[in-house]
Amino acid sequence: MENYRTPVLVASVLAPPVVCALLTPFREHFDNANAALLLVVVIVAVAVFGIRLAGVVAAVSSAVWFDFFLTVPYDSFTINSSNDVEQAVLLLVIGIAVTQIAIWGRGQQAKASRRAGYLDGVITTSQAVAAGGSTDDLIEQVRAELTAVLGIDGAKFVAASKRVDAPRLNPDGSVTRGSHVLKVERDGLPTNAEIDLPIQHAGEHRGSFLLTAATRIARPDLEQRLVAVALADQVGAALSTQEPTYPHL
C-alpha cells in the first residue's frame, strides 16, 4: 500500500477540482445531479484502493469544488439553491459511505484470501501425512506454516515439554498462562516466554511446538490459532505411526 498511498492521496485532492473545471463550460446545459454522479465515480475510483483518508478527502474535495464550479453563484463557495445544497451534502455523505463500503470489501477479500491460504496449508500438511513421508520434513513444514499463520518469529519442536507454567495455546484456540486466559487480540501473544503448543493424537501427548513471538507483537485471531492447533494435530497423527529423527531442541 505504501507504494501507491501518496499518489492516491494526491489524486483524492486534485481529481475532483479537475473534473469540475472540465465540466465548467457545460454547466449551463446539464443537471447538477449528473455532475454529482460523475464525482461519485471519481470518489469510487479513489476508494477502491482501500485508503480511508483518501476516500474521505475525495468526498470532501468533491463537495467543495462541486459547490465552487457548478452551483449558482458560480466561482463562489456560496449556494443559493436548496437543491444544490442537498446535492452537495448528499455527495459528501455518499462519498464517505462508498469509501467505507470499499474498505470493508477489501477487508473481506483479504480475509477470504487468508482463509484460503490457511486451508491450503492444512490440506498440504494432511497430504504429507497421508503420503507417509519423512516425519522430520513434515515437522519442518509445519514449523514454517505456524510461523506464517501466527505471524511469529519462529517455532521449534520438542519431543516432550514439562513447562507447566509456560503460556499455552490450547485446543480451543485460547491462550492461557496457568489459569489466566490471555486476551491475544488485544494484548498479543506473550513476548517474554515461549508459548507451548501441545502436539496430541488420540488423547496422547506427542510433544510440543514452542512458539516464539519476542521481536514484535503478534495478534493472531481465533481462526488463525485454531489453524495452528490443526497443523500441530497433523504432526501428532504422523508421530503416532513413526518415530522422528528430528533434533528435539
Backbone torsions as a table, in degrees:
resi	resn	phi	psi	omega
1	MET	NA	-33.3	-177.2
2	GLU	-61.4	-28.4	-177.0
3	ASN	-64.8	-31.3	-176.7
4	TYR	-119.6	4.3	-178.3
5	ARG	-60.4	-48.5	-177.5
6	THR	-64.0	-48.7	177.8
7	PRO	-59.2	-37.6	-179.6
8	VAL	-67.6	-40.5	178.1
9	LEU	-64.0	-40.8	177.5
10	VAL	-62.9	-44.1	179.1
11	ALA	-63.0	-35.9	-179.5
12	SER	-64.3	-29.1	178.9
13	VAL	-83.9	-42.1	-169.4
14	LEU	-92.2	-30.8	-174.9
15	ALA	-62.0	-45.5	-179.5
16	PRO	-59.5	-47.7	179.0
17	PRO	-65.7	-32.1	177.9
18	VAL	-64.5	-45.9	179.4
19	VAL	-62.6	-44.6	180.0
20	CYS	-63.0	-40.5	179.5
21	ALA	-64.6	-38.0	179.0
22	LEU	-67.4	-27.2	179.0
23	LEU	-83.9	-13.2	-175.0
24	THR	-54.6	-43.8	-179.5
25	PRO	-62.9	-17.2	-175.1
26	PHE	-111.3	8.3	-170.9
27	ARG	-67.0	-19.9	178.5
28	GLU	-81.5	-10.1	-169.3
29	HIS	-115.5	1.6	177.3
30	PHE	-141.4	159.6	-179.2
31	ASP	-74.1	141.1	-179.2
32	ASN	-63.0	-23.9	178.5
33	ALA	-61.4	-35.0	178.5
34	ASN	-67.7	-39.6	176.8
35	ALA	-64.0	-40.3	179.1
36	ALA	-62.0	-40.5	178.8
37	LEU	-63.8	-38.7	178.1
38	LEU	-63.6	-38.8	178.5
39	LEU	-68.6	-31.8	175.0
40	VAL	-61.2	-39.4	177.3
41	VAL	-60.6	-40.7	178.0
42	VAL	-62.0	-44.3	-179.6
43	ILE	-62.7	-43.4	179.0
44	VAL	-60.7	-41.2	-179.7
45	ALA	-60.9	-34.2	177.1
46	VAL	-78.3	-41.4	-173.9
47	ALA	-66.2	-28.1	-176.3
48	VAL	-63.2	-17.0	178.0
49	PHE	-76.8	-9.0	174.3
50	GLY	77.0	20.5	177.8
51	ILE	-102.5	107.3	-173.2
52	ARG	-58.0	-45.6	-178.6
53	LEU	-58.2	-43.2	-178.6
54	ALA	-63.9	-41.8	179.3
55	GLY	-63.8	-42.5	179.3
56	VAL	-66.4	-42.9	178.8
57	VAL	-61.7	-41.9	179.0
58	ALA	-62.8	-39.3	179.2
59	ALA	-65.7	-45.6	179.5
60	VAL	-64.9	-45.7	-179.6
61	SER	-61.2	-40.4	179.6
62	SER	-63.6	-44.4	-179.6
63	ALA	-63.6	-42.2	-177.9
64	VAL	-65.9	-48.4	-175.5
65	TRP	-78.4	-24.2	169.5
66	PHE	-60.1	-44.5	177.2
67	ASP	-62.1	-47.0	-172.8
68	PHE	-68.4	-47.8	-172.1
69	PHE	-90.0	-31.1	-163.6
70	LEU	-118.7	1.3	177.1
71	THR	-117.4	149.7	178.9
72	VAL	-82.0	134.6	-2.2
73	PRO	-74.6	136.9	-178.0
74	TYR	-67.4	155.7	178.8
75	ASP	56.9	38.3	179.6
76	SER	-150.4	151.0	178.0
77	PHE	-89.0	15.4	175.6
78	THR	-95.2	141.9	176.4
79	ILE	-123.6	123.9	-179.3
80	ASN	-92.9	-30.8	-175.1
81	SER	-89.5	131.9	177.6
82	SER	-64.2	-32.5	177.8
83	ASN	-64.1	-40.2	178.7
84	ASP	-67.6	-36.2	176.7
85	VAL	-61.8	-45.7	179.5
86	GLU	-61.0	-42.1	-179.0
87	GLN	-65.7	-40.3	179.1
88	ALA	-64.2	-43.5	179.4
89	VAL	-65.6	-44.6	178.7
90	LEU	-62.6	-37.5	178.3
91	LEU	-60.1	-43.6	179.2
92	LEU	-65.5	-48.3	-177.3
93	VAL	-64.0	-46.9	-179.7
94	ILE	-63.6	-39.3	179.4
95	GLY	-60.8	-44.3	179.1
96	ILE	-67.6	-40.3	179.0
97	ALA	-62.8	-43.3	178.8
98	VAL	-61.4	-39.5	178.2
99	THR	-61.2	-46.0	179.8
100	GLN	-62.7	-41.0	179.7
101	ILE	-64.9	-41.5	-179.8
102	ALA	-63.6	-41.8	179.5
103	ILE	-66.0	-41.6	177.5
104	TRP	-61.2	-43.2	-179.7
105	GLY	-62.3	-42.1	178.6
106	ARG	-65.2	-37.5	177.9
107	GLY	-63.3	-42.8	178.7
108	GLN	-65.3	-38.8	178.7
109	GLN	-64.2	-42.5	179.5
110	ALA	-65.2	-40.1	179.4
111	LYS	-64.4	-42.4	178.8
112	ALA	-63.2	-38.5	179.1
113	SER	-65.3	-41.6	178.1
114	ARG	-63.4	-42.9	179.6
115	ARG	-60.8	-41.0	178.4
116	ALA	-62.4	-39.4	178.0
117	GLY	-64.9	-43.0	177.9
118	TYR	-60.6	-45.6	-178.2
119	LEU	-62.5	-41.7	178.3
120	ASP	-60.2	-40.1	179.7
121	GLY	-63.9	-45.1	179.7
122	VAL	-65.2	-43.3	-179.6
123	ILE	-62.8	-44.3	-180.0
124	THR	-61.1	-41.9	178.8
125	THR	-65.4	-42.7	178.5
126	SER	-60.9	-40.3	179.4
127	GLN	-65.0	-37.5	178.9
128	ALA	-65.7	-38.7	177.9
129	VAL	-65.2	-45.5	-178.2
130	ALA	-64.2	-32.4	-178.2
131	ALA	-74.9	-14.6	177.6
132	GLY	68.7	34.3	179.2
133	GLY	-76.5	-167.0	-178.8
134	SER	-64.3	129.7	176.6
135	THR	-64.9	-36.2	179.4
136	ASP	-61.8	-41.2	178.2
137	ASP	-65.2	-39.7	179.0
138	LEU	-62.4	-44.6	179.9
139	ILE	-62.1	-42.1	178.8
140	GLU	-62.3	-41.2	179.3
141	GLN	-63.6	-44.4	-179.1
142	VAL	-68.0	-36.4	175.6
143	ARG	-56.6	-45.2	179.7
144	ALA	-66.2	-40.6	179.3
145	GLU	-63.9	-43.2	180.0
146	LEU	-61.8	-42.3	179.6
147	THR	-61.2	-42.1	-178.6
148	ALA	-73.2	-45.4	-175.7
149	VAL	-65.3	-42.3	-176.4
150	LEU	-88.1	-13.2	-178.9
151	GLY	68.7	38.1	-175.7
152	ILE	-107.2	179.0	-178.8
153	ASP	-76.5	-34.9	-178.4
154	GLY	175.0	176.3	179.0
155	ALA	-146.2	145.5	175.9
156	LYS	-132.4	149.8	-178.7
157	PHE	-93.9	137.2	170.4
158	VAL	-130.2	142.3	-176.3
159	ALA	-71.3	-24.4	178.7
160	ALA	-151.0	148.7	179.4
161	SER	-139.4	125.8	178.5
162	LYS	-115.7	26.7	-176.5
163	ARG	-81.2	79.3	-174.6
164	VAL	-62.6	-38.4	-174.8
165	ASP	-90.6	0.2	-177.4
166	ALA	-74.6	151.9	171.2
167	PRO	-57.6	146.3	-174.9
168	ARG	-135.2	135.3	171.6
169	LEU	-93.6	111.8	-171.2
170	ASN	-88.1	164.4	-179.9
171	PRO	-57.9	-26.5	179.3
172	ASP	-86.2	5.0	178.6
173	GLY	89.6	-8.1	178.2
174	SER	-75.3	156.2	175.5
175	VAL	-118.3	124.2	-176.6
176	THR	-125.4	153.6	169.1
177	ARG	-125.9	102.9	-170.6
178	GLY	68.3	-124.6	178.9
179	SER	-96.3	0.6	-175.7
180	HIS	-93.3	125.8	177.4
181	VAL	-86.7	124.6	-178.1
182	LEU	-85.5	143.3	178.1
183	LYS	-92.3	86.7	-172.0
184	VAL	-66.5	-42.2	-178.6
185	GLU	-61.9	-30.5	-179.2
186	ARG	-89.9	-49.0	-171.3
187	ASP	-101.7	-15.0	-177.7
188	GLY	86.3	171.0	176.0
189	LEU	-70.0	150.4	178.1
190	PRO	-56.5	137.9	179.1
191	THR	-105.5	-9.6	-174.5
192	ASN	-101.6	7.6	179.4
193	ALA	-160.0	152.6	174.0
194	GLU	-71.2	144.9	-178.3
195	ILE	-101.5	127.5	-176.7
196	ASP	-85.7	117.6	173.1
197	LEU	-108.4	100.7	-176.2
198	PRO	-64.4	144.3	174.9
199	ILE	-106.4	116.9	-175.0
200	GLN	-130.7	155.7	172.3
201	HIS	-155.6	130.3	-179.8
202	ALA	54.2	36.6	176.5
203	GLY	80.0	1.5	-179.6
204	GLU	-105.8	141.2	179.4
205	HIS	-80.3	124.8	-175.8
206	ARG	-111.0	-1.7	-177.1
207	GLY	139.6	-163.3	-179.7
208	SER	-150.9	154.1	161.8
209	PHE	-101.3	127.4	175.7
210	LEU	-97.3	115.7	-173.5
211	LEU	-95.5	135.3	179.9
212	THR	-116.5	125.3	176.5
213	ALA	-133.8	65.0	-169.6
214	ALA	-97.0	-28.6	-170.9
215	THR	-94.1	-13.1	178.9
216	ARG	-155.0	159.4	179.0
217	ILE	-79.6	118.4	177.4
218	ALA	-106.0	128.6	-178.6
219	ARG	-123.0	62.8	178.6
220	PRO	-63.7	138.0	179.2
221	ASP	-79.1	177.6	-175.9
222	LEU	-59.5	-40.3	-179.9
223	GLU	-59.8	-44.9	179.0
224	GLN	-63.3	-40.3	-179.4
225	ARG	-67.4	-37.0	177.5
226	LEU	-68.1	-34.4	174.3
227	VAL	-62.1	-41.5	178.2
228	ALA	-60.8	-42.2	178.1
229	VAL	-62.7	-43.5	179.7
230	ALA	-61.6	-39.8	178.8
231	LEU	-64.8	-42.7	178.4
232	ALA	-63.2	-37.6	178.8
233	ASP	-63.0	-34.3	177.6
234	GLN	-62.8	-39.5	176.1
235	VAL	-65.2	-40.0	177.5
236	GLY	-58.6	-40.8	178.6
237	ALA	-64.1	-39.5	179.8
238	ALA	-68.8	-41.0	-179.0
239	LEU	-68.5	-19.9	-179.8
240	SER	-74.0	-13.6	-177.0
241	THR	-112.1	-16.0	-179.7
242	GLN	-155.2	155.8	-179.5
243	GLU	-91.5	131.4	179.4
244	PRO	-78.7	152.3	170.8
245	THR	-104.6	10.8	-178.7
246	TYR	-65.2	136.3	177.9
247	PRO	-61.5	135.7	-171.5
248	HIS	-79.0	-19.4	-176.7
249	LEU	-127.9	NA	NA
